[in-house]
């Protein structure tokens, strides 16, 4: 993979992490509202959504670390 392609891929991963973290924050912040309304279905949905977005961010983080490890090894 060329340096430009690696750079572009890194940027995409960082943006993906940020987007997923923002969505996780959004859904997580909705949970107390649903709790105040005693809406268990809403609570379950918001928590499951937050967890799914955190997991997606973590997968992208792992990909980013793997990419960084590969590029640092190839530059040795």
C-alpha positions in Angstrom: 0.0 0.0 0.0 1.4 3.4 -0.9 2.1 6.1 1.7 -0.8 8.2 0.3 -3.2 5.2 0.5 -2.1 4.5 4.1 -2.6 8.1 5.0 -6.0 8.2 3.5 -7.0 4.9 5.2 -5.8 6.3 8.5 -7.9 9.4 8.1 -11.0 7.3 7.3 -10.4 5.2 10.4 -10.0 8.2 12.7 -13.2 9.7 11.2 -15.0 6.5 11.7 -13.9 6.3 15.3 -15.0 9.8 16.0 -18.4 9.3 14.3 -19.2 6.1 16.1 -18.1 7.7 19.5 -20.4 10.6 18.8 -23.3 8.4 18.1 -22.6 6.2 21.1 -22.6 9.4 23.2 -25.9 10.5 21.7 -27.6 7.2 22.5 -26.1 7.0 25.9 -27.3 10.5 26.7 -30.9 9.4 25.8 -30.9 6.7 28.4 -31.7 8.9 31.4 -34.6 10.5 29.5 -36.1 7.1 28.9 -35.5 6.2 32.5 -37.4 9.3 33.6 -40.3 8.3 31.4 -40.1 4.8 32.8 -39.8 3.6 29.1 -37.9 0.3 29.4 -38.0 -0.3 25.7 -36.5 3.1 25.0 -33.8 2.4 27.6 -33.0 -1.0 26.1 -32.8 0.5 22.6 -30.6 3.4 23.6 -28.2 1.2 25.6 -28.0 -1.4 22.8 -27.4 1.3 20.3 -24.7 2.9 22.4 -23.0 -0.4 22.9 -23.1 -1.2 19.2 -21.5 2.1 18.3 -18.8 1.7 20.9 -18.0 -1.8 19.6 -17.8 -0.3 16.0 -15.4 2.4 17.3 -13.3 -0.2 19.1 -13.0 -2.3 15.9 -11.9 0.7 13.9 -9.4 1.6 16.7 -8.0 -2.0 16.5 -7.7 -1.6 12.7 -5.9 1.8 13.2 -3.4 0.3 15.6 -2.8 -2.7 13.3 -2.2 -0.2 10.4 0.2 1.8 12.6 2.0 -1.4 13.6 2.3 -2.5 10.0 3.6 0.8 8.8 6.2 1.1 11.6 7.4 -2.4 10.9 7.8 -1.7 7.2 9.7 1.4 7.8 12.4 -0.4 9.8 
